[in-house]
Amino acid sequence: MRHIVQAMAILIDDLALSNDEKAFLMDQLRRPLDIDSLVNLAQDKEQAVEALCCVTDGY
């Protein structure tokens, strides 16, 4: 997972964002994932199951 965050940092550096905006994105990427919040964003049961499966399968 660490290599994914490092790759994202490189991509974020290339975006036209302020340093504060880039720092915010990096902070969000480093936070532990709140699975319940992710599933609650789903608009229907199929999306909720898909989100849960992706997270638990390591995607």
C-alpha positions in Angstrom: 0.0 0.0 0.0 2.9 2.3 0.7 4.1 2.2 -2.9 0.6 3.3 -4.0 0.7 6.3 -1.8 4.1 7.2 -3.1 2.9 6.9 -6.7 -0.1 9.1 -5.8 2.2 11.7 -4.3 4.1 12.0 -7.6 0.8 12.4 -9.5 -0.5 14.9 -7.0 2.7 17.0 -7.3 1.9 17.4 -11.0 -1.6 18.8 -10.4 -2.3 22.6 -10.4 -3.1 22.7 -6.7 -1.8 24.9 -3.8 0.6 23.3 -1.3 -2.3 23.3 1.2 -4.5 21.4 -1.2 -1.8 18.9 -2.0 -1.1 18.4 1.8 -4.8 17.8 2.4 -4.9 15.1 -0.3 -1.8 13.4 1.1 -3.3 13.5 4.6 -6.5 11.9 3.3 -4.5 9.1 1.5 -2.6 8.3 4.7 -5.7 8.0 6.9 -7.1 4.6 7.7 -10.1 3.8 5.5 -13.4 4.0 7.3 -15.2 1.1 5.5 -18.6 2.0 7.1 -18.5 5.5 5.7 -17.5 4.2 2.3 -20.4 1.8 2.2 -22.8 4.4 3.5 -22.0 6.6 0.4 -23.4 3.9 -1.9 -26.7 4.8 -3.6 -28.0 1.3 -3.6 -27.2 -2.2 -2.2 -25.2 -3.2 -5.3 -22.9 -0.3 -4.9 -22.5 -1.0 -1.2 -21.5 -4.7 -1.9 -19.2 -3.7 -4.7 -17.4 -1.1 -2.5 -17.1 -3.6 0.4 -15.8 -6.3 -1.9 -13.2 -4.0 -3.5 -11.9 -2.9 -0.1 -11.7 -6.4 1.4 -10.1 -7.8 -1.8 -7.3 -5.3 -1.5 -8.0 -3.1 -4.5 
